[in-house]
Amino acid sequence: MLPVKYNTTREGIEIYLSGTRHTYKLECTFWAIRARAFFATIEKEFQVERVKNNDDGTSVVFFKTNTEQAETLVERMQDIVEATLYDL
């Protein structure tokens, strides 16, 4: 299984796909996409391995997924961010 993690920060969301050279950054200054609704939507479709909360207030969520699922995960994250920004 390929772990996928993403950070939600005040500046936006950073997505890391382990085992690849790709880092996806979804920049957003809106606080609304951080945490609850975002996590809840993603967790419905993808299995979460663990969650790590950092001292600086950021969160890292590790997903159990393969390469194909990782691409879908990134697409879903982008869709959620775009929809959230549109609603704001």
N, C-alpha and C positions, 0 to 999 in steps of 0.2 A: 504494500500500500504506500502511496506517495503522500506524505504529509503536506498539507497546504496551510499556510497561516496568513493572517492579515492583522494589521495594526489599525486601530481607529485612534486618530489623534485630533487635536484641534484644527490641524491643517487639512485633514481628509483621511483617506484610507490607503494603506499600502498593503499590497497582496504579494506574498512570496510563494513561489512554487519550488519546493525543494527538489533537487535533482535536475533543475533546469537553470538556465542563465537569465531567466525572465523575472523581472520585478514589475508589477503593475501598480501604478500610483493613480488613484482616483482622488483628485484634489477637490476639496469642498470646504468652504469656511462655515457652512451651516452646522450648528451643533445638533440639529434634529436627526441626522442620520447615524449618530453615534449610539452604540449599545442596543437597547431593548428591542425595538422593532426590527432593526437590521439583523441582529443575531437570530431573532425568532423566525424570520422569513427564511434565512439561509439554513438554519438547523432543521427545518421541515424536510429539506431535500438531501442534505448531506450529513453523514455521521461525524459528530464531533469527538475527537480523541481526548482533548483536554483544553482547559482555558487557563491562561496565565495572566494575572493582573500585575502590572508593573508599578513601582513606586511613583513614577511620574504621571500616573493616571491613565496610561495607555493599557490596552488589553490585547493579548495575542491569543487567537483561537487556532488550534491545530485540528485539521480535518483529516480523516482517513479517506483516501481517494486514489484512483489511478490517474494516469496522464490524461486520458479522455475525459474523465469526470472533472479533472482540474480545469480543463478548458471551459466546460459547462459552468463550473462554479464561478469562474471569472466573469463569464457572460452574464450570469444571474446577478452578480454583484453590481456590474455596470448598469444593468436594467433597473435595479433597485435604487441606485444612486440617482440615475436620470429621472426616474419617476418621483423620487423624493424632492429633487430640486424643482421639478415642474410643479409639484403641489405647493411648494413654498412661494 
